[in-house]
Amino acid sequence: MIAVLFMLDANQPAWAVACLIAGAVSVLQGIAINMLFKAGAEVTRLLKKSNGLKFSGEISQPVIRVVADYVCSVCGASANVDAQTKCYKCGARFEPGSIKGKTESSS
């Protein structure tokens, strides 16, 4: 960054832009190499775990979302009560407090 400022001060904008591009490329390469090494470490941990060997560090876990899913008490169809007021399959109306069969599923 300091070299770019000196080059701009010395009226050499082409070299200043070249230094900025070289710096940006170096940063992007560093980020890519860091991601590759982290992914390689994760694969190594997973392989060691699957073979029953000791490993250091933590294996990342997937993010699990819990979605509330309601079931129509008339026909048994799955329904999203927040988005609708009646069953799309049989036309039964949903009333507040009368919903039965609430189940939770992960997706």
PyMOL commands that set and color helices and strands:
alter all, ss='L'
color gray80, all
select helices_A, chain A and resi 2-9+13-50
alter helices_A, ss='H'
color red, helices_A
select strands_A, chain A and resi 66-71+78-79+103-106
alter strands_A, ss='S'
color yellow, strands_A
deselect
rebuild
show_as cartoon
